[in-house]
């Protein structure tokens, strides 16, 4: 990736904001990452007032930058709101509309989607919010294409995360978009956070208490990850799990919120991206190593997942000298 990366992130905090979401944004985008050996994000907390009382009065932020800090930001993040139904400050809505008008990337965490919707920037767009507020959100903003069951939605220049923990998933997804999968994985490891979940995964998963130990899919997933270069099928996964394909499908839906085939494809894409980022030039070798078989299939799958050709992906994210 080019080392002239420059990207300013502004977080709009307001009275009653949850420290967790603000902390997620600060951890991912505000802390320096010298171990990555590349420029990182510029980061600013801004608000309508210089003093902001956080959720339940846990603490008060002082010396916060004014909303003018959002005027030059490339990404504007809106964290959750204490009372989603309470109208946001007009000055905050104005700042969001101005950011949208000049093409900034807009991001919301949890109930921050209510603020984006009040600003009118979600009309006709795909979005999500915390499942607890989904029905109320739908009734207040019928013009928004709400997807209530997913962790986050990437609608290009507008991205929305569901609950608090999903903010981490979306944040790592953004880092992957900006810097590539290898860097996103490095940040994830630094946080001691499991590889981030795909946005299409369900917000919450109902799991019955197991009657016997070690009945999770973890052993099957690890077995498959070690064999991605092979032509694995759903039948192979089912055989490894000692289950029928129908049962395996139900277990994947229950535990991961996706299908076995979709999971396999996602893992293959992630491996292919890492190989390209590390400098592998031969697409046929990347295709074989990641289980896509041919360079043509790799091109199709990579473009579908990232919107980029292998050549464009390499030019943008390769860490090879």
C-alpha positions in Angstrom: 0.0 0.0 0.0 1.1 3.5 -0.7 2.7 5.1 2.4 1.3 8.6 1.7 -2.0 7.5 3.4 -3.8 10.4 5.0 -7.2 10.1 6.5 -8.9 12.2 9.2 -11.5 10.7 11.6 -13.8 12.9 13.7 -16.1 11.4 16.4 -19.2 13.4 17.2 -19.8 12.9 20.9 -22.8 14.4 22.7 -24.3 14.4 26.2 -25.1 10.8 27.3 -22.8 9.1 24.8 -21.6 5.7 25.9 -17.9 5.6 26.7 -17.5 2.2 25.2 -18.4 3.3 21.6 -16.2 6.3 22.0 -13.4 4.1 23.3 -13.7 1.7 20.4 -13.3 4.6 17.9 -10.3 5.9 19.9 -8.6 2.5 20.2 -9.0 1.7 16.5 -8.4 5.0 14.9 -6.9 7.3 17.5 -3.9 5.3 18.9 -0.6 5.3 17.1 0.4 2.0 15.5 4.2 2.2 15.1 4.5 -1.6 14.8 2.6 -1.4 11.5 5.3 0.9 9.9 2.8 3.0 8.0 0.9 6.3 8.5 -2.3 5.9 10.6 -5.4 8.0 11.0 -5.7 11.6 12.2 -8.2 11.5 15.1 -10.4 14.1 16.8 -13.2 14.1 19.3 -15.6 16.9 18.7 -18.9 18.1 20.1 -21.4 21.0 20.1 -19.9 22.1 23.4 -16.4 21.9 24.8 -17.6 20.0 27.9 -19.5 16.8 27.5 -21.1 14.7 30.3 -21.0 11.1 29.4 -23.5 8.3 30.0 -24.8 8.3 33.6 -22.4 11.0 34.5 -19.5 8.5 34.6 -17.2 11.3 33.7 -17.1 14.6 31.8 -15.0 15.3 28.7 -13.4 18.8 28.7 -11.5 20.6 26.1 -13.3 18.8 23.3 -12.9 20.3 19.8 -15.9 22.1 18.3 -18.0 20.8 15.5 -15.8 22.6 13.0 -13.4 19.8 13.4 -15.8 17.6 11.4 -15.6 20.0 8.5 -12.4 18.5 7.2 -12.8 14.9 8.3 -12.7 12.1 5.8 -14.7 9.9 8.1 -17.3 11.1 10.6 -18.4 8.7 13.4 -21.6 9.1 15.4 -21.6 6.9 18.5 -24.8 5.8 20.4 -27.4 8.1 21.9 -28.8 7.9 25.4 -32.3 8.5 24.2 -32.7 7.7 20.5 -36.1 9.2 20.3 -35.0 12.6 21.6 -34.2 14.9 18.7 -30.5 15.5 18.1 -29.0 19.0 18.3 -29.6 20.9 15.1 -26.0 21.9 15.0 -25.0 18.2 15.0 -27.5 17.4 12.3 -26.1 20.3 10.2 -22.6 19.0 10.6 -23.6 15.6 9.4 -25.5 16.9 6.4 -22.5 19.1 5.5 -20.2 16.1 5.8 -22.5 14.0 3.5 -22.7 16.8 1.0 -18.9 17.0 0.6 -18.6 13.2 0.3 -17.2 12.3 3.7 -17.7 8.7 4.9 -20.4 8.5 7.6 -20.4 5.8 10.3 -22.7 5.2 13.2 -22.4 2.9 16.2 -25.5 1.3 17.8 -28.3 4.0 18.2 -26.1 6.6 16.4 -28.1 5.4 13.4 -31.0 7.5 14.7 -28.9 10.6 14.4 -27.9 9.8 10.8 -31.5 9.1 10.0 -32.7 12.4 11.6 -30.1 14.2 9.4 -31.8 12.6 6.4 -28.6 10.9 5.1 -30.0 7.4 5.4 -33.1 7.9 3.3 -33.2 5.2 0.6 -30.0 3.6 2.1 -29.4 0.3 3.8 -28.7 0.5 7.5 -28.9 -1.3 10.8 -29.2 -0.4 14.5 -29.5 -2.2 17.8 -32.2 -4.9 17.6 -33.9 -3.5 20.7 -34.7 -0.3 18.8 -35.3 -1.8 15.4 -39.1 -1.5 15.3 -39.1 2.0 16.7 -36.4 3.0 14.1 -38.5 1.5 11.3 -41.6 3.4 12.4 -39.8 6.7 12.7 -37.7 6.4 9.5 -39.7 4.3 7.0 -37.6 5.6 4.1 -34.5 3.8 5.4 -34.0 0.2 4.3 -33.4 -1.2 7.7 -31.7 -4.6 8.1 -32.4 -5.4 11.7 -30.7 -8.8 12.1 -27.1 -8.1 11.0 -24.0 -6.9 12.9 -23.3 -4.0 10.5 -24.1 -2.7 7.1 -21.6 -1.3 4.6 -23.5 0.8 2.1 -20.5 2.4 0.5 -20.0 5.8 2.0 -22.5 5.2 4.8 -21.8 2.4 7.3 -23.9 1.5 10.4 -23.2 -0.9 13.3 -25.7 -2.6 15.5 -24.9 -3.1 19.2 -21.8 -1.9 21.1 -19.6 -4.9 20.3 -20.5 -4.7 16.7 -18.7 -1.3 16.6 -15.5 -3.3 16.9 -16.4 -5.5 13.9 -17.3 -2.5 11.8 -14.2 -0.6 12.9 -12.0 -3.5 11.8 -13.9 -3.8 8.6 -13.1 -0.1 7.9 -9.4 -0.7 8.6 -9.6 -3.6 6.2 -11.2 -1.4 3.5 -8.5 1.3 4.0 -5.4 -0.8 4.6 -6.2 -4.4 3.6 -7.0 -7.7 5.5 -3.5 -8.2 6.7 -3.3 -4.9 8.6 -6.9 -5.4 10.0 -5.8 -8.8 11.3 -2.7 -7.3 12.9 -4.8 -4.7 14.7 -7.3 -7.4 15.7 -4.5 -9.5 17.2 -3.1 -6.4 19.0 -6.5 -6.0 20.6 -6.6 -9.7 21.5 -9.9 -9.8 19.6 -10.9 -12.8 17.6 -11.0 -12.3 13.8 -13.8 -9.8 13.3 -17.2 -11.1 12.2 -18.7 -10.5 8.8 -21.3 -7.8 8.8 -24.0 -10.2 7.6 -23.8 -12.3 10.8 -26.8 -12.1 13.0 -26.8 -9.6 15.9 -27.6 -12.2 18.5 -27.5 -16.0 18.5 -29.7 -18.3 20.5 -27.6 -21.2 21.8 -29.1 -24.0 23.9 -27.0 -25.2 26.8 -25.1 -28.2 25.3 -25.8 -31.5 26.9 -22.2 -32.7 26.1 -19.0 -30.8 25.9 -17.2 -29.6 22.8 -20.2 -29.7 20.5 -19.3 -26.3 18.9 -18.2 -26.0 15.3 -14.8 -24.8 16.3 -13.0 -28.1 15.6 -14.6 -28.3 12.1 -13.8 -24.7 11.3 -10.1 -25.2 12.3 -9.9 -28.4 10.3 -11.3 -26.6 7.2 -9.0 -23.6 7.6 -6.0 -25.9 7.4 -7.3 -27.3 4.1 -8.5 -24.3 2.2 -6.2 -25.3 -0.7 -8.3 -28.4 -1.3 -11.7 -28.6 -3.1 -13.7 -28.8 0.2 -17.4 -29.1 -0.1 -20.3 -28.8 2.3 -20.5 -32.6 2.3 -16.8 -32.7 3.4 -17.6 -30.4 6.4 -20.7 -32.4 7.3 -18.7 -35.7 7.2 -16.0 -34.1 9.5 -18.7 -33.0 11.9 -20.4 -36.4 11.7 -23.7 -34.7 10.8 -26.0 -34.6 7.8 -25.7 -31.6 5.5 -29.1 -30.3 6.7 -28.0 -30.5 10.4 -24.7 -28.8 9.6 -26.5 -26.0 7.8 -28.7 -25.5 10.9 -25.7 -25.5 13.2 -23.9 -22.9 11.0 -27.0 -20.7 11.1 -27.3 -21.1 14.8 -23.7 -20.5 15.8 -22.3 -18.3 13.0 -25.4 -16.7 11.4 -24.3 -17.9 7.9 -24.2 -20.9 5.7 -21.4 -23.4 5.4 -20.8 -22.5 1.7 -20.8 -18.7 2.5 -18.3 -19.3 5.4 -16.0 -21.3 3.1 -16.0 -18.6 0.5 -15.3 -15.9 3.1 -12.4 -17.9 4.4 -11.0 -18.5 1.0 -11.3 -14.8 0.1 -9.5 -13.8 3.3 -6.6 -16.2 2.6 -6.3 -15.0 -1.0 -6.2 -11.3 0.2 -3.4 -12.1 2.7 -1.3 -13.9 0.0 -1.7 -11.0 -2.4 -0.9 -8.5 0.3 2.3 -10.4 1.1 3.5 -10.1 -2.5 2.5 -13.3 -4.3 2.4 -12.2 -7.9 1.2 -15.4 -9.5 -2.6 -15.4 -9.5 -2.8 -19.1 -10.4 -0.8 -19.9 -7.3 -3.0 -17.7 -5.1 -6.1 -19.4 -6.7 -4.8 -22.9 -5.9 -3.7 -22.0 -2.4 -7.0 -20.5 -1.5 -9.1 -23.2 -3.1 -10.6 -21.2 -5.9 -8.9 -23.4 -8.5 -8.4 -20.9 -11.4 -7.2 -17.3 -11.7 -10.5 -16.5 -13.5 -12.6 -17.8 -10.5 -10.3 -15.9 -8.1 -10.9 -12.7 -10.1 -14.6 -13.1 -10.0 -14.8 -13.9 -6.3 -12.4 -11.2 -5.2 -14.2 -8.5 -7.2 -17.5 -9.7 -5.8 -16.2 -9.5 -2.2 -14.0 -6.3 -2.4 -15.0 -4.5 -5.6 -11.4 -4.7 -6.8 -9.5 -6.9 -9.3 -6.5 -8.7 -8.0 -4.2 -6.2 -9.7 -6.0 -3.3 -8.1 -6.1 -5.0 -4.7 -2.3 -5.6 -4.9 -1.6 -2.0 -5.9 -3.7 -0.7 -3.0 -2.8 -3.1 -0.2 0.4 -5.0 -0.9 2.9 -4.7 1.9 5.7 -6.2 -0.1 8.7 -4.0 -0.8 
